[in-house]
C-alpha cells in the first residue's frame, strides 16, 4: 500500500451513512443536533473530579475497621472515689526546665516540676506505655508526667490494689473491672491495663500532665 493505507470507514460512520440513505428513501431530512465543543465539558468534569477527591479524603474508608485510642470517648468515666464525677479540669502548659519540665495549670504561677523520665527499658511496661503515648502524639514531657502519675498510683504494679477504694492495677481503675473493655486479662496483664489507662487519660484529661495536676489538686484523677 505504500506509505499511506486506504481509508477504512468506521462502524459508526457506516451506520450514519445507512441511516441517511434510509431517511432519503422516506423523503425525510434527518435533524442535526448542535455540536457541543468538548471544552465546555471540561469545567464540569473537573468539578466532579475535585468533588470526588474531597469526599475520599474527608471520609476515612477504614474508619470502621480501626479504633484509635484518641477516638474513643472516656469523658464520662471518672475515678472519683467519692462518686462525684463533676470536677474542674484545668488545662496545662509545659515549659522545659533543667533535667525535666515545669507544668503550669491555668493562670497559676506555681509550676509543678516533673523530672525527665528518660528512655524506658526495652520490653518493660513503661516501654509499652511510651509507645502508646507516641501514637497519641504525646512527647517526652507527657510521657514523663505519665510515669510520675502511675509511680504515685501503683508503682507500675499490675496487681496493685487499693483496699479502701477498690482501685486496681497500674492506672488504678475504679473499679478495676472497667479495664475489661480492653481484654479479659485485665487483672493480670500490664499491657491491657495500660491501654485502658492511656485511653482514659486521653478522653478525660487529654494529656497526662493535666491528669497529674488534677491528681495533685484532688488526690485522684
WOQUI-V705456 format. One record per residue. N is the residue number from 1. RES is the residue in one small letter. PHI is phi in degrees with one decimal (999 if undefined). Layout:
N_RES_PHI / N_RES_PHI
This chain:
1_x_999 / 2_x_78.6 / 3_x_-76.1 / 4_x_-118.5 / 5_x_-78.4 / 6_x_-66.5 / 7_x_-71.6 / 8_x_-112.6 / 9_x_-61.7 / 10_x_-77.8 / 11_x_-60.4 / 12_x_-63.9 / 13_x_-65.7 / 14_x_-61.6 / 15_x_-64.7 / 16_x_-61.0 / 17_x_-64.3 / 18_x_-64.2 / 19_x_-65.8 / 20_x_-61.0 / 21_x_-65.3 / 22_x_-65.3 / 23_x_-60.0 / 24_x_-65.9 / 25_x_-68.0 / 26_x_-95.5 / 27_x_62.5 / 28_x_-118.0 / 29_x_-93.9 / 30_x_-68.4 / 31_x_-67.4 / 32_x_-109.0 / 33_x_-77.0 / 34_x_-64.4 / 35_x_-87.8 / 36_x_-93.6 / 37_x_-58.9 / 38_x_-60.0 / 39_x_-62.2 / 40_x_-68.3 / 41_x_-85.6 / 42_x_-60.5 / 43_x_-59.9 / 44_x_-66.0 / 45_x_-62.5 / 46_x_-62.7 / 47_x_-60.6 / 48_x_-70.2 / 49_x_-66.2 / 50_x_-64.3 / 51_x_-60.2 / 52_x_-63.8 / 53_x_-65.5 / 54_x_-63.8 / 55_x_-64.6 / 56_x_-63.2 / 57_x_-73.9 / 58_x_-77.9 / 59_x_-102.6 / 60_x_-77.1 / 61_x_-67.1 / 62_x_-103.6 / 63_x_-59.8 / 64_x_-80.0 / 65_x_-98.8 / 66_x_-118.7 / 67_x_-116.2 / 68_x_-69.4 / 69_x_-59.1 / 70_x_-73.1 / 71_x_-89.3 / 72_x_-93.3 / 73_x_-87.1 / 74_x_-112.0 / 75_x_-66.6 / 76_x_-91.8 / 77_x_-94.2 / 78_x_-147.5 / 79_x_-98.9 / 80_x_-61.8 / 81_x_-67.9 / 82_x_-88.2 / 83_x_86.0 / 84_x_-90.8 / 85_x_-90.4 / 86_x_-94.3 / 87_x_-152.7 / 88_x_-90.8 / 89_x_-110.1 / 90_x_-97.4 / 91_x_-59.9 / 92_x_-121.4 / 93_x_-122.8 / 94_x_-123.0 / 95_x_-127.0 / 96_x_-74.0 / 97_x_-139.5 / 98_x_-60.9 / 99_x_76.0 / 100_x_179.5 / 101_x_-142.9 / 102_x_-100.5 / 103_x_-105.0 / 104_x_-110.4 / 105_x_-103.8 / 106_x_58.1 / 107_x_-89.8 / 108_x_-64.5 / 109_x_-90.5 / 110_x_-90.5 / 111_x_-95.4 / 112_x_-96.5 / 113_x_-88.3 / 114_x_-125.5 / 115_x_-69.6 / 116_x_-62.7 / 117_x_-74.6 / 118_x_72.2 / 119_x_-91.5 / 120_x_-73.5 / 121_x_-67.5 / 122_x_-58.4 / 123_x_82.2 / 124_x_-83.9 / 125_x_-61.7 / 126_x_-67.7 / 127_x_-65.7 / 128_x_-64.9 / 129_x_-63.4 / 130_x_-64.0 / 131_x_-63.1 / 132_x_-64.8 / 133_x_-60.6 / 134_x_-63.4 / 135_x_-64.7 / 136_x_-87.8 / 137_x_84.1 / 138_x_-86.4 / 139_x_-88.4 / 140_x_-63.3 / 141_x_-63.4 / 142_x_-70.0 / 143_x_-62.5 / 144_x_-63.6 / 145_x_-64.5 / 146_x_-64.1 / 147_x_-61.1 / 148_x_-63.9 / 149_x_-62.7 / 150_x_-81.5 / 151_x_-61.6 / 152_x_-69.6 / 153_x_-73.0 / 154_x_-145.7 / 155_x_56.3 / 156_x_60.8 / 157_x_-99.1 / 158_x_-66.1 / 159_x_-103.2 / 160_x_-64.1 / 161_x_-135.2 / 162_x_-93.4 / 163_x_-64.2 / 164_x_-86.6 / 165_x_-98.7 / 166_x_91.4 / 167_x_-63.0 / 168_x_-143.5 / 169_x_81.7 / 170_x_-58.1 / 171_x_-85.2 / 172_x_55.3 / 173_x_-67.0 / 174_x_-128.8 / 175_x_-77.0 / 176_x_-62.1 / 177_x_-64.8 / 178_x_-56.8 / 179_x_-71.5 / 180_x_-62.5 / 181_x_-65.7 / 182_x_-104.1 / 183_x_156.5 / 184_x_-72.8 / 185_x_-94.5 / 186_x_-57.8 / 187_x_-76.5 / 188_x_-130.1 / 189_x_-93.4 / 190_x_-60.0 / 191_x_-67.6 / 192_x_-60.8 / 193_x_-65.3 / 194_x_-67.8 / 195_x_-57.4 / 196_x_-63.9 / 197_x_-63.1 / 198_x_-70.3 / 199_x_-67.3 / 200_x_-61.1 / 201_x_-65.7 / 202_x_-61.9 / 203_x_-75.2 / 204_x_-96.6 / 205_x_-117.5 / 206_x_74.7 / 207_x_-139.3 / 208_x_-62.4 / 209_x_-65.6 / 210_x_-67.0 / 211_x_-64.5 / 212_x_-65.6 / 213_x_-62.7 / 214_x_-61.1 / 215_x_-62.7 / 216_x_-63.6 / 217_x_-78.5 / 218_x_-116.5 / 219_x_86.1 / 220_x_-155.9 / 221_x_-140.4
